[in-house]
Amino acid sequence: MNPEEVQEAENDLLVPTYKRPSPVFVHGEGVFLFDSTGKKYLDFASGIAVTALGHSDSEWISAVVDQAQKLTHVSNLFHTIPHVELAQRLVASSFADRVFFSNSGTEANEAAFKFARKWGRMKHGAEKTDIIAFTNGFHGRTYGALSLTHKSKYREPFLPLVAGVTFVPFNDLDAVHRAVTSRTCAVIVEPIQGEGGVHPASTTFLQGLRSLCNEQEVLLILDEIQCGLGRTGYLWAHEAYGITPDIMTLAKPLAGGLPIGATLVTEGVSNLIEVGDHGCTFGAGPLVCRAAQVVFDRVSQPSFLEAVRSNAESLIQALQSLPTHHIGEVRSAGLLVGIEFDVPVQPLLQSAMERGLIVISAGENVLRICPPLIISPVQLANGVEILRECLPGLETQ
């Protein structure tokens, strides 16, 4: 099928929940994607911060092929080795005592929502079920996760949502103090808001949240679906803040492009969850867990994380050399960068793609950069130069 035929077929067959640009991608190598015409693109999006090891990583491929030849799926009704080995890695490297596996970040947050509510009810009584979330926060699009997501565009067509969620301004600790009541069972927050425009939490804010949750007997849930697993130059984004959560959700990069979600919890949360309280047919399948072991082993290496931090500094220096016209602010945490403009960025995305660079947005006016974590300083510099070439196009807006 040629690109036009693919687009026509999509228009006829798929529910129109996405508006896609014209290229039809057929393969990738490292930090590059190639479309059906053979055109090469430098990937500054990595599938929305998913392909941390880039495309077609040889070690990842070998593990997937080997596991596919042995065992792909038996469901959660039975024991397998790969999901235990992955859980061992996650627990040994984090605050957590136990893990629940699912298929996506949304599902990981659904599990966190349920676990928090049961913890509140069982430990403190039937009224302690409310959750505090934050403006510009994004936690997914299924009903529980959507109820925790702030943006009205995502919420309003599907009202009424799950009750008992209160939104307060991000990075406003006083507002959280005012919002917490005896009914509050949990606070959920992204250490770095991704979809909401790449807004890092302040250290004072996250440390204050941890202290407040301790004082009020409230669970702290950290959504590290986009910012965790090496993206910030730390294995966990919250490491830079000197705190630990009670629940943490992971997904995007964990299995290198295969679907997985993980909800990490303390024993204090886990010991109130019983057989039958939650489930997932495809969660923790041996194939995806074997792939995730490869990703985790690589991104958790100190040398890998040091390279991410070093490359992030190089990227910020290069971005700071761009003409400042239309650029309001550059926000970053490792290789997760948001450039806020005073005009819509869609024309910039299109212009960059025409020049062979893939970038995405985080809202109408924010350009988001989240390349594969294996990217080199030279490749980062090349991408910034393409952006420089595209900026004059914004003058016509």
C-alpha positions in Angstrom: 0.0 0.0 0.0 1.3 3.5 -0.8 0.9 6.3 1.8 -2.3 7.6 0.2 -3.9 4.2 0.3 -2.9 3.7 3.9 -4.4 7.1 4.9 -7.6 6.4 3.0 -8.0 3.0 4.6 -7.5 4.5 8.0 -10.1 7.1 7.3 -12.6 4.4 6.3 -11.8 1.8 9.0 -10.5 3.4 12.2 -12.4 5.3 14.9 -11.1 8.9 14.4 -9.4 9.4 17.7 -6.1 10.6 16.2 -5.1 13.1 13.5 -1.9 11.7 12.0 0.7 13.4 9.8 1.3 12.0 6.3 4.4 9.8 6.6 3.8 6.0 6.9 6.7 4.6 9.0 7.9 1.2 8.1 11.1 0.6 10.1 13.5 2.2 12.5 17.2 2.0 13.4 18.6 3.5 16.5 17.4 7.1 16.8 16.1 7.1 13.2 12.8 6.2 11.6 12.2 5.5 7.9 8.9 6.0 6.0 7.5 4.0 3.1 9.3 6.3 0.6 12.7 5.6 2.2 12.9 9.1 3.8 14.9 9.2 7.0 13.8 11.0 10.2 15.7 11.9 13.4 13.3 10.8 16.2 13.0 13.4 18.9 9.8 11.8 20.2 10.6 8.1 20.7 7.0 7.1 20.5 6.0 9.6 23.3 9.0 8.7 25.5 8.7 5.0 25.0 11.6 3.7 22.9 14.4 4.5 25.4 16.8 2.1 23.7 15.9 3.4 20.2 14.5 1.4 17.4 15.6 -2.2 16.6 18.0 -2.6 19.5 19.8 -5.9 18.9 19.8 -7.1 22.5 16.1 -6.3 22.8 15.3 -8.1 19.6 17.2 -11.2 20.6 15.4 -11.4 23.9 12.0 -11.0 22.3 12.7 -13.6 19.6 14.1 -16.1 22.1 11.1 -15.7 24.4 8.6 -15.9 21.5 10.1 -19.2 20.6 9.5 -20.5 24.1 6.4 -19.0 25.6 4.3 -15.9 24.9 1.2 -16.1 27.0 -0.5 -18.3 29.6 -2.5 -15.5 31.5 -2.2 -14.5 35.1 -3.8 -17.8 36.3 -0.4 -19.5 36.1 3.2 -19.0 37.2 5.9 -17.9 34.8 9.5 -17.0 35.3 10.0 -13.7 33.4 7.4 -11.7 35.4 9.0 -12.8 38.7 12.5 -11.8 37.4 11.2 -8.4 36.3 9.4 -7.9 39.6 12.6 -8.7 41.4 14.5 -6.0 39.5 11.8 -3.4 40.2 11.5 -4.1 43.9 15.3 -4.3 44.5 15.8 -1.0 42.8 13.0 1.0 44.4 11.0 1.8 47.5 8.5 -0.9 46.7 7.8 -4.3 48.2 5.4 -5.6 45.6 4.3 -5.0 42.0 1.1 -5.3 40.0 1.6 -5.7 36.2 -0.9 -4.5 33.6 -0.7 -3.3 29.9 -0.4 0.5 30.0 0.1 3.6 32.0 -3.7 4.2 32.2 -4.2 0.7 33.6 -1.3 1.2 36.1 -3.1 4.4 37.4 -6.4 2.6 37.5 -4.8 0.0 39.8 -3.3 2.8 41.9 -6.7 4.4 42.2 -8.4 1.2 43.3 -5.6 0.2 45.7 -5.6 3.7 47.3 -9.3 3.6 47.9 -9.3 0.2 49.4 -6.4 1.1 51.6 -8.4 4.2 52.8 -11.6 2.2 53.5 -9.9 -0.7 55.2 -7.5 1.2 57.3 -9.4 4.3 58.1 -13.1 3.7 57.4 -15.6 3.9 54.5 -15.5 7.7 54.2 -11.7 7.9 53.4 -11.8 7.6 49.6 -11.1 11.0 48.1 -8.1 11.8 46.0 -6.3 15.0 45.3 -4.9 15.6 41.8 -3.4 18.6 40.1 -4.0 21.2 37.4 -2.4 20.2 34.1 -1.9 16.7 35.3 -2.5 13.8 33.0 -3.0 10.2 34.2 -4.8 8.5 31.3 -8.2 8.3 29.5 -10.1 5.3 31.0 -12.7 6.4 33.5 -10.7 6.2 36.7 -7.6 7.6 35.2 -9.5 10.3 33.3 -11.2 11.3 36.5 -7.7 12.1 37.8 -6.8 14.0 34.6 -7.4 17.8 34.7 -7.8 18.9 31.1 -11.4 19.7 30.4 -11.1 18.8 26.7 -10.5 15.2 27.7 -13.1 15.1 30.5 -16.2 17.0 29.4 -17.4 14.8 26.6 -17.5 11.8 29.0 -19.1 13.3 32.1 -20.0 12.2 34.7 -16.7 10.8 35.8 -15.7 9.0 39.0 -16.6 11.2 42.0 -14.3 12.1 44.9 -11.4 13.8 43.0 -10.3 17.4 43.8 -7.9 19.4 41.7 -5.6 21.9 43.1 -2.9 24.1 41.5 0.4 22.2 40.7 3.4 23.3 42.8 1.1 25.0 45.3 1.6 23.3 48.6 -0.7 25.7 50.5 -3.5 24.7 48.2 -3.0 21.1 49.0 -3.0 21.8 52.8 -6.4 23.5 52.3 -7.8 20.7 50.2 -6.8 17.7 52.4 -9.7 16.5 54.6 -10.5 13.5 56.7 -11.9 11.9 53.6 -8.6 12.2 51.6 -7.0 8.8 51.0 -4.3 9.8 48.4 -2.6 12.5 46.5 -1.5 11.6 42.9 1.2 13.7 41.2 3.7 13.6 38.3 7.1 14.6 39.4 7.4 16.2 36.0 4.2 16.8 34.2 4.6 15.6 30.6 1.3 16.0 28.7 0.6 19.1 30.7 3.5 21.0 29.2 6.7 19.6 30.8 6.4 21.3 34.2 8.8 19.9 36.9 7.6 19.9 40.5 9.7 22.0 42.8 11.7 20.3 45.5 9.9 22.2 48.2 6.6 21.1 46.7 7.3 17.4 46.5 9.1 17.2 49.8 6.2 19.1 51.4 3.7 16.7 49.9 5.6 13.8 51.4 5.5 15.4 54.8 1.9 16.3 54.6 0.8 12.8 53.5 2.7 11.4 56.4 1.1 13.8 58.8 -2.5 13.2 57.5 -2.1 9.5 56.9 -2.6 9.9 53.2 -0.9 7.9 50.4 1.4 9.6 48.0 1.1 8.2 44.5 3.8 9.2 42.0 3.0 8.9 38.3 6.3 8.2 36.6 4.9 6.8 33.5 6.6 9.4 31.3 9.3 10.7 33.5 10.6 7.5 35.1 13.1 4.8 34.1 16.0 7.0 33.2 14.2 9.8 31.3 15.4 12.5 33.8 18.9 11.0 34.2 17.9 9.2 37.4 16.3 5.8 37.4 13.3 7.2 39.2 12.4 10.9 38.7 11.7 11.2 42.5 15.3 10.4 43.4 16.3 14.0 42.6 13.8 15.2 45.2 15.0 13.0 48.1 11.6 11.4 48.7 9.8 8.0 48.1 6.1 7.4 47.4 3.7 4.8 48.7 2.6 3.9 45.2 4.4 4.5 41.9 3.1 3.9 38.4 5.3 3.0 35.4 4.7 2.2 31.8 5.9 3.9 28.6 9.6 2.9 28.2 9.5 -0.2 30.4 9.2 -2.8 27.7 10.8 -0.9 24.8 7.6 -0.5 22.8 5.6 -3.6 23.9 2.6 -2.8 26.1 3.2 -3.0 29.8 2.2 -1.1 33.0 3.4 -1.5 36.5 2.0 -0.3 39.8 4.6 -0.5 42.6 3.4 -0.5 46.2 4.6 -0.8 49.7 3.7 -3.8 51.9 1.4 -1.5 53.8 -0.7 -1.0 50.7 -0.3 -4.6 49.4 -1.4 -6.3 52.5 -4.9 -4.9 52.2 -5.3 -6.3 48.6 -6.8 -9.7 48.3 -7.2 -12.4 45.6 -9.8 -11.2 43.1 -9.6 -7.5 44.0 -7.9 -6.7 40.7 -6.8 -8.5 37.6 -5.3 -8.4 34.0 -5.4 -11.2 31.5 -2.4 -10.0 29.5 -0.5 -8.3 32.3 3.0 -9.6 32.9 3.1 -12.0 30.0 6.4 -13.7 29.6 7.2 -12.1 26.3 6.7 -8.5 27.4 8.4 -9.1 30.7 11.5 -10.6 29.0 11.7 -7.5 26.8 11.3 -5.3 29.9 14.2 -7.0 31.6 16.5 -5.9 28.8 15.3 -2.3 29.0 15.5 -2.1 32.8 19.0 -3.7 32.9 20.3 -1.1 30.4 18.6 2.1 31.7 19.4 1.3 35.3 23.2 1.2 34.7 25.0 4.2 36.4 27.0 4.9 33.2 23.8 5.0 31.1 22.1 7.4 33.5 25.2 9.6 33.6 25.2 9.8 29.8 21.5 10.9 29.9 22.4 13.7 32.3 25.4 14.8 30.3 23.4 14.7 27.0 20.6 16.6 28.6 23.0 19.4 29.5 24.3 19.5 26.0 20.7 19.7 24.6 19.7 22.6 26.9 22.9 24.5 26.0 22.0 24.1 22.3 18.4 25.1 22.8 19.5 28.2 24.6 21.3 29.3 21.5 18.1 29.5 19.5 16.5 32.8 18.7 14.3 33.8 21.5 11.5 35.4 19.4 8.2 33.6 20.2 10.0 31.4 22.9 8.7 32.1 26.4 10.4 29.4 28.5 12.4 26.2 28.2 11.6 23.6 30.9 13.4 20.4 31.3 14.3 17.4 33.4 16.9 15.2 31.7 15.9 14.3 28.2 12.3 15.5 28.7 12.1 19.1 27.5 9.3 21.5 26.9 9.7 24.7 24.9 6.9 27.1 25.4 6.0 29.4 22.6 3.6 32.4 22.4 2.0 30.9 19.3 0.7 27.4 18.4 3.5 25.0 17.6 1.7 22.8 15.0 3.3 24.6 12.1 6.7 24.0 13.7 6.0 20.3 14.0 5.1 20.1 10.3 8.1 22.1 9.2 10.4 19.9 11.2 8.9 16.7 9.8 9.4 18.0 6.3 13.1 18.5 7.2 13.4 15.0 8.7 12.9 15.7 12.4 10.1 14.3 14.5 9.0 16.4 17.4 5.7 16.4 19.2 3.6 18.9 21.3 2.5 19.0 24.9 -0.5 21.3 24.6 -1.1 23.8 21.8 1.9 26.0 22.6 4.6 23.7 23.9 7.1 21.8 21.8 8.1 18.5 23.5 11.4 16.9 23.0 11.8 13.3 24.4 14.3 11.4 22.2 15.6 7.9 22.7 17.9 7.9 25.7 20.7 6.4 23.6 20.9 9.6 21.4 24.3 11.1 21.0 25.4 14.8 21.5 26.0 15.1 17.7 22.5 13.8 17.0 21.0 16.2 19.5 22.8 19.1 18.0 21.7 18.1 14.5 18.1 18.1 15.7 18.4 21.6 17.3 19.8 22.9 14.0 16.8 21.6 12.2 14.6 23.4 14.7 16.6 26.6 14.1 15.9 26.3 10.4 12.2 26.0 11.1 11.7 28.9 13.5 11.4 31.6 10.8 8.2 29.9 9.7 6.5 31.0 13.0 6.9 34.7 11.9 4.0 34.3 9.5 1.6 33.4 12.3 
